[in-house]
Amino acid sequence: MPAIRLFAKACILMGFFSLLGLGTMGSAMAGEQEKRPARGKSAVQRLSLDDAIALFLRQNLDLLTTKYGIDIAKAKRITAGLFPNPEFSINTLSSYTQNCQLSDCGAVSSILSQLFVVAGKRGFRIESAEFGTQSAEAGFEDTLRQLSFAVKDAYFRVQVARRHLAFDKETRDHLSGVVKTMMDESQRIGYGKDLIRLKIQLVDAQYSLIRDLQQIDSDTADLLLLLSLPPETALDLTTDLTFQPIAPDIHALKSRIEHSRPDVRAKRLVYAKRRAELKLALAIRYPDVTVDLGFMVQGAKGPDNQQQWTFNVGMPLPVFDRNQGGIQEAATSVHIAEADLRQTLNEAHAQVDLAYRHLVQSRRLVEAYQTKALGAAQSLFDTVKKSYESGDTAILSFLDAHQTRSDIQEAYLDALYHYQRDILLLESAAGQTLS
């Protein structure tokens, strides 16, 4: 019994202090809400979902970095198509015996050398570089696919968090008004435990508001980062979550994955690039040829015949090094690229299948809320409200009905968000837009 009395006193004290903090917390939160628009007055960005995507395409730094990768690949393609530079050299020789000097017994020769790449090596390098460029372009499309999903998801997360804040603020204000009324009447009626219970619920409502604000800040920061906007920018998002039932054809989506998923195309191009590199490694076994053409001008006394032409052809002898290691490495790279392609294709099919199943389940859940839960919760609230206004129902029953309606509305909001997110996931997994 002493423990029970001690617990009751603790609850009363907690309720008292929470009530004292109610005005302060409410004022602080109201002040925070007032400060936020004031801080962003100079940088308010009004965005629909399409506007956000357009801004993302213009400003996202990750996307810009990936785009530079295409320029690097194109530069490698230019390098692969270049011919070796010719080499020009000048040599002198002279004898200084028997009264010879450079002017009469010397010689000056000029030689022009050119390396000729044989066995199609230049063509294989060009082929490999072209596949590398196409792979970089497909990689850019894949980065665009992934980041576009991130932008849309962050956009709707901000919207959902703001609507959660509105629901929780309504609950807080409703509880605050009831607690204030009951405290004014407690001396006359004596609510006792009911008042303590409501004060605890009010503290929990304040916690929910703080949690909502933190979630809004986190989701907004993610969206601003993706859009490359300053962190102090205030966002006015105009596209709301809506329910549009869709029933995509899973078999049609899977049949087009190999062509629609940019990461699958990128892996296929890498595989083709590795095969071109294997051809190059096999061609390296054949040595390139160097051709020299020269002309020598001599003094009056030699050292040899006057004005001579020279023509030389040289090539390394593939006695020891026939690029055995390079061929084996290139062949292994082909096997790795092939396995990576198959793995990526399997993952793509699995992602599409999983996203489709989640979408079907999410759609059923949203439809269940729309056809049953929302109407039932509203009907219960209306019935209890009429009963409470007529004096037949206690205040706690009315508050429970109000809380039930709010919980159902928030659960429906979460279900709607997950349905929209599953649509985005399926579009991203399939690499196609769902209609």
ABEGO torsion letter per residue (X at the ends): XAAAAAAAAAAAAAAAAAAAAAAAAAAAAAAAAAAAAAAAAABBBBBBAAAAAAAAAAABAAAAAAAAAAAAAAAAAAAAABBBBBBBBBBBBBBABGGBBAAAABBBBBBBBBBBBBGGAAAAAAAAAAAAAAAAAAAAAAAAAAAAAAAAAAAAAAAAAAAAAAAAAAAAAAAAAAAAAAAAAAAAAGAEAAAAAAAAAAAAAAAAAAAAAAAAAAAAAAAAAAAGBBAABBBBBABBBBBBBBBBBAAAAAAAAAAABAAAAAAAAAAAAAAAAAAAAAAAABBBBBBBBBBBBBBAAOABBBGBBBBBBBBBBBAABAGAAAAAAAAAAAAAAAAAAAAAAAAAAAAAAAAAAAAAAAAAAAAAAAAAAAAAAAAAAAAAAAAAAAGABBAAAAAAAAAAAAAAAAAAAAAAAAAAAAAAAAAAAAGBBBX
